[in-house]
Amino acid sequence: MTRPAPGGDLPEHPDRLWRNPEPAAHYDVIVVGGGGHGLATAYYLARNHGITNVAVLEKGWLAGGNMARNTTIIRSNYLWDESAGIYEHSLKLWENLEQELEYPLLFSQRGVLNLAHSFSDVREGVRRVHANRLNGVDAEWLDPAQVKEICPIINISPDVRYPVHGATYQPRAGIAKHDYVAWGYARAADALGVDLIQNCEVTGLRVDNGRVTGVHTTRGTIGAGRVALSAAGHTSVVAAMAGIRLPLQSHPLQALVSELLEPVHPTVVMSNAVHVYVSQAHKGELVMGAGIDTWNGYGQRGAFHIIERQMSAALELFPVFARAHVLRTWGGIVDTTPDASPIVGLSGVDGLYLNCGWGTGGFKATPGVGWCYAHTVANDEPHPLNAPFSLDRFVTGALVDEHGAAAVAH
């Protein structure tokens, strides 16, 4: 059933983009977590590997967790080869994703500036630009005047607390509409036969003789050949149900939007030193994020002083925003690892797979990790792009330390 377009100006839109089926007794694969990563994984399991007897279990509504709460920044200019590989793969998928999913995502490649406020920032930024170019990632180093050309409203005065000494710039980076991304993947996965089951919280993992055989949920026990965890900040909680203690910490991460404004901010600006990142969404609101609240927790809210510092930093960089009003604030739950890189791969329990630890960088990785995680689940071995992000690197010491390139915002 479709709703007629008002006045004939818009295409007809179906009442529902996907089915809402009852859980079956058994699936070949169960994906725990109905956010961007879970939906993308299910889609690529069906599209790339022909595995369609798949269920995505979501304790609330689809994409109601971090997928609905992130600030939608997309980039691939990470320092280390391993990180650049998976994020650049993701960015290339982003560039054709609207056509593949046949759904509008409002993907806008408006570029991302990472500001340098000290000479050590400059050295690190120039190093990252060279590393990016060696990995085939588009990257430029800009002096303050060139930064001003890209973003005319930024303050590059030398007489401020944190003067802008330059910036890295990735022209292909940008933003997308987060809920459209989730709906596009959900619609496409459903069309391939994947069951998307909402209001179905996983309360336990069934493990027999060292192998996962199903999940216990608020809607009954469901058998599974394989189980892929993709529950963001709650992944450590779910993994503990199988006796796995993950090296993760979960923190609140806050963001806010302003009232609607005329287009004034043409790119994305990120600053680690003053702890703020700013873009302007398609409707006109300014979208701002900051650093994480340092305390551990699972609440989708944070402390007021974080927002206060965030606004102070934003006004130093953008005095033109001084009279803008905050419309709303919110928080998500980010799971962080000791080296600021994700964990994607085998768990040590047969048939159980891990995708977690993305910190604040999960949204930009959505297509890439969905592609690689689906390969891992389908073949019971990591894809070459996610092989470096195995759980055992915390035993071997082969860490992928991205604290610098992750910046404040990922």
C-alpha positions in Angstrom: 0.0 0.0 0.0 1.3 3.4 -0.9 0.3 6.9 0.1 -0.5 9.3 -2.8 1.9 12.2 -3.3 0.5 15.5 -2.1 -0.2 17.6 -5.1 1.8 15.2 -7.3 5.1 16.9 -6.4 6.7 13.9 -4.6 6.9 10.2 -5.6 4.6 7.8 -3.9 6.0 6.4 -0.7 5.0 3.0 0.8 3.5 2.9 4.2 6.3 0.5 5.3 9.8 0.1 4.0 10.2 -3.4 5.4 8.2 -6.2 6.9 7.8 -6.8 10.7 7.9 -10.6 10.9 7.6 -12.8 13.9 10.9 -14.6 14.8 11.4 -18.0 13.2 12.6 -20.9 15.2 16.0 -21.0 13.6 18.2 -18.9 11.3 21.5 -19.6 9.6 22.8 -16.3 11.0 21.5 -14.0 13.7 22.9 -10.4 13.8 22.5 -8.8 17.3 22.0 -5.1 16.9 19.8 -3.3 14.4 21.9 -0.2 13.9 23.9 0.7 10.8 26.5 -2.0 11.2 24.0 -4.7 11.9 21.8 -3.8 8.9 24.7 -3.4 6.6 26.1 -6.8 7.6 22.8 -8.5 7.0 22.5 -6.8 3.6 25.9 -7.9 2.5 25.4 -11.4 3.8 22.5 -11.7 1.4 23.9 -9.7 -1.5 27.5 -10.8 -1.5 27.2 -14.3 -0.1 23.7 -15.5 -0.8 22.9 -16.1 2.9 19.3 -14.9 3.2 18.1 -17.0 6.2 19.2 -14.1 8.4 17.6 -12.3 11.3 18.6 -8.9 12.7 17.5 -8.6 16.3 17.0 -5.1 17.8 15.9 -4.5 21.4 14.2 -1.3 20.5 13.4 0.1 17.1 15.8 -0.2 14.1 18.6 2.4 14.1 17.4 3.9 17.4 20.7 3.6 19.2 24.0 5.2 18.1 22.8 5.3 14.5 20.2 7.9 15.5 22.6 9.8 17.7 25.8 10.3 15.8 27.0 13.5 14.0 27.3 11.8 10.5 30.9 12.6 9.7 32.4 10.5 6.9 36.2 10.4 6.2 39.0 8.0 5.6 42.2 10.1 6.5 43.5 7.8 9.2 47.2 7.5 10.0 48.0 3.8 9.9 47.8 1.5 6.8 45.3 -0.8 8.5 42.8 2.0 9.4 43.2 3.8 6.1 42.4 0.5 4.3 39.1 -0.2 5.9 37.9 3.4 6.0 38.9 4.1 2.4 37.1 0.9 1.3 34.1 2.3 3.2 34.3 5.7 1.6 34.4 4.2 -1.9 31.3 2.3 -1.0 29.7 5.5 0.2 30.3 7.1 -3.1 28.0 4.7 -4.9 25.7 3.7 -2.1 22.6 5.7 -3.1 22.6 4.0 -6.5 23.1 0.6 -5.1 20.4 0.8 -2.4 18.2 2.9 -4.7 17.4 5.2 -1.8 18.4 8.8 -1.1 21.1 9.2 1.6 21.9 12.9 1.2 25.6 12.0 1.0 27.4 15.3 0.6 31.2 15.3 -0.1 31.9 18.7 1.3 35.3 17.9 2.7 36.7 17.7 6.3 39.2 20.1 7.9 41.3 18.8 10.9 42.7 21.9 12.5 46.2 22.3 13.9 46.6 24.7 16.9 50.2 24.0 17.9 53.5 23.2 16.2 53.2 19.6 17.3 49.7 19.5 15.7 51.3 20.8 12.5 54.0 18.1 12.5 51.4 15.4 13.2 49.1 16.7 10.5 51.8 16.9 7.8 52.9 13.4 8.7 49.3 12.2 8.3 48.9 13.8 5.0 52.0 12.0 3.7 50.8 8.7 5.1 47.4 9.2 3.5 48.9 9.9 0.1 51.0 6.8 0.3 47.8 4.8 0.9 45.9 6.4 -2.0 43.8 8.6 0.3 43.2 12.1 -0.9 44.8 14.5 1.6 46.1 18.1 1.5 47.9 20.3 4.0 46.5 23.9 4.2 48.0 27.0 5.7 45.7 29.4 7.7 44.8 31.5 4.6 43.9 28.4 2.7 41.7 27.2 5.6 39.9 30.5 5.4 39.3 30.0 1.7 37.7 26.6 2.4 35.7 27.9 5.4 35.2 31.7 5.2 33.5 31.9 8.7 36.4 30.4 10.7 38.5 32.7 12.9 42.2 32.5 12.0 43.3 35.4 14.1 46.6 34.8 15.8 45.4 36.6 19.0 43.2 33.8 20.3 43.8 31.1 22.9 44.2 28.4 20.2 45.2 30.0 16.9 44.8 28.1 13.7 48.2 27.2 12.3 46.9 25.1 9.4 44.8 22.0 8.8 44.7 18.7 7.0 41.9 18.6 4.4 40.2 15.6 2.7 38.0 16.9 -0.1 36.1 13.6 -0.6 35.0 13.5 3.0 31.6 14.7 4.1 28.3 13.8 5.7 25.1 11.8 5.1 21.7 11.6 6.6 22.0 8.9 9.2 18.4 7.6 9.4 18.2 7.5 5.6 21.2 5.3 5.6 19.6 2.9 8.1 16.3 2.8 6.2 18.1 2.3 2.9 20.0 -0.8 4.2 16.9 -2.1 6.0 14.7 -1.8 2.9 17.3 -3.5 0.8 18.0 -6.3 3.3 14.3 -7.0 3.7 13.9 -7.2 -0.1 16.5 -9.9 -0.1 14.6 -12.0 2.5 16.3 -10.9 5.7 14.0 -10.8 8.8 14.2 -7.5 10.7 12.8 -8.1 14.2 12.3 -5.1 16.4 11.5 -5.0 20.2 13.5 -8.3 20.6 16.2 -7.9 23.3 18.8 -10.6 23.6 18.9 -11.8 27.2 21.4 -14.7 26.8 23.5 -16.7 24.4 23.1 -20.4 24.1 26.5 -22.1 24.0 26.8 -25.9 23.7 30.2 -27.7 23.8 32.1 -24.5 22.9 29.8 -23.4 20.1 27.0 -20.9 20.0 23.7 -22.5 19.0 21.2 -19.7 19.5 20.0 -16.8 21.6 17.6 -16.2 24.4 15.4 -13.2 23.8 12.4 -11.4 25.2 10.4 -13.1 22.4 11.7 -16.6 23.1 14.7 -18.7 22.3 15.9 -18.6 18.6 18.3 -21.1 17.2 21.2 -20.0 15.1 24.1 -21.5 13.1 26.1 -18.4 13.7 25.7 -15.2 15.8 27.2 -11.9 14.9 27.4 -9.3 17.6 27.0 -5.7 16.5 25.6 -3.9 19.5 28.0 -0.9 19.8 28.3 0.2 23.5 26.4 -2.9 24.8 28.5 -5.4 22.9 30.6 -6.1 26.0 27.5 -6.9 27.9 26.2 -9.3 25.3 29.6 -11.0 24.9 29.8 -11.6 28.6 26.8 -13.8 28.2 29.2 -16.3 26.5 31.9 -15.8 29.1 33.9 -13.4 27.0 35.4 -10.3 28.7 36.2 -7.7 26.1 38.8 -4.9 26.5 36.1 -2.2 26.1 34.9 0.8 28.0 31.6 2.4 27.3 31.2 6.1 27.7 28.5 8.7 27.0 29.2 11.0 24.1 27.1 14.1 23.7 26.2 16.2 20.7 23.8 19.1 19.9 22.1 20.9 17.1 21.2 24.6 16.8 18.1 26.2 15.5 17.7 26.3 11.7 20.0 28.8 10.0 20.7 29.9 6.4 23.6 28.0 4.8 26.8 29.5 6.3 29.1 26.6 6.9 30.3 24.9 3.7 32.4 22.0 5.1 33.1 20.0 8.3 35.6 21.4 10.8 37.2 19.3 13.5 39.5 20.4 16.3 41.1 18.1 18.8 42.8 20.8 20.8 39.6 22.8 21.6 37.4 19.7 21.6 34.7 20.5 19.1 33.6 19.5 15.6 31.0 21.4 13.5 29.1 20.8 10.3 25.8 22.2 9.0 23.1 19.7 8.2 20.9 19.8 5.0 18.0 21.5 6.8 20.2 24.2 8.2 20.9 23.3 11.8 24.5 23.3 13.1 25.6 19.9 14.3 28.2 20.0 17.0 30.0 17.2 18.9 32.6 17.1 21.6 34.8 14.7 23.5 33.4 11.8 25.5 32.3 12.1 29.1 35.1 10.5 31.0 32.9 8.3 33.3 31.8 4.9 32.3 28.2 4.2 31.8 25.3 3.2 29.5 23.1 6.3 29.9 22.2 8.2 26.8 23.0 11.5 28.4 26.0 13.4 29.8 27.2 16.2 32.0 26.3 19.8 31.3 29.9 21.1 31.7 30.9 19.1 28.6 28.3 21.0 26.5 29.4 24.3 28.1 33.0 23.7 27.1 32.0 22.5 23.7 30.1 25.8 23.0 32.9 27.9 24.3 35.3 26.2 21.9 32.9 26.5 19.0 32.5 30.3 19.6 36.2 30.8 19.6 36.5 29.2 16.2 33.2 30.6 14.9 32.3 34.0 16.5 29.5 34.3 13.9 27.6 31.6 15.9 27.4 33.7 19.1 23.7 34.5 18.8 22.6 31.1 17.6 20.3 29.1 19.9 20.7 25.5 20.9 17.7 23.5 19.8 18.4 20.2 21.6 21.2 18.0 23.0 21.5 14.3 23.3 23.9 11.5 24.1 25.0 8.1 22.7 27.1 5.3 24.1 30.5 4.7 22.6 32.6 1.6 23.2 36.3 2.3 23.2 39.4 0.1 23.1 42.9 0.7 24.5 44.3 1.6 21.0 41.3 3.5 19.7 40.7 1.0 16.9 37.8 -1.5 16.5 37.6 -5.2 17.2 36.2 -7.1 14.2 36.6 -10.8 13.8 36.4 -14.2 15.6 35.5 -14.3 19.3 37.1 -17.6 20.4 33.7 -19.2 20.7 32.8 -21.2 17.6 30.1 -19.5 15.6 30.2 -16.2 17.5 31.7 -13.1 15.9 32.6 -9.6 17.2 32.1 -6.1 15.7 32.7 -3.5 18.4 35.1 -0.9 19.8 34.5 1.7 17.1 34.4 4.5 19.6 33.0 7.5 17.8 33.9 6.3 14.3 31.3 3.8 13.6 29.0 5.7 11.3 31.6 6.5 8.6 32.6 2.8 8.6 29.1 1.5 8.1 29.3 0.2 4.5 32.9 -1.0 4.8 32.6 -2.9 8.0 29.2 -4.3 6.9 31.0 -5.7 3.8 34.0 -7.1 5.7 32.0 -8.4 8.7 29.7 -10.2 6.4 32.7 -11.9 4.7 34.0 -12.9 8.2 30.7 -14.4 9.2 30.1 -16.2 5.9 33.6 -17.7 5.6 34.5 -18.0 9.3 37.7 -16.1 8.7 38.5 -12.4 8.6 38.4 -10.3 5.5 41.9 -9.0 4.8 40.8 -5.5 5.6 39.5 -6.4 9.1 42.2 -9.0 9.9 44.4 -6.5 11.7 41.5 -5.7 14.1 41.3 -9.1 15.7 40.8 -9.6 19.4 44.1 -11.3 19.9 46.1 -8.2 19.0 45.7 -7.2 22.7 47.7 -10.4 23.5 50.3 -10.2 20.7 50.8 -6.5 21.0 50.1 -5.8 17.4 48.1 -2.7 18.2 46.7 -0.2 15.7 47.1 3.0 17.8 44.8 5.7 16.2 44.4 8.0 19.2 46.0 10.9 17.1 44.1 10.4 13.8 40.9 9.6 15.6 40.9 13.1 17.0 38.0 14.1 19.2 35.3 13.0 16.8 36.6 10.1 14.8 
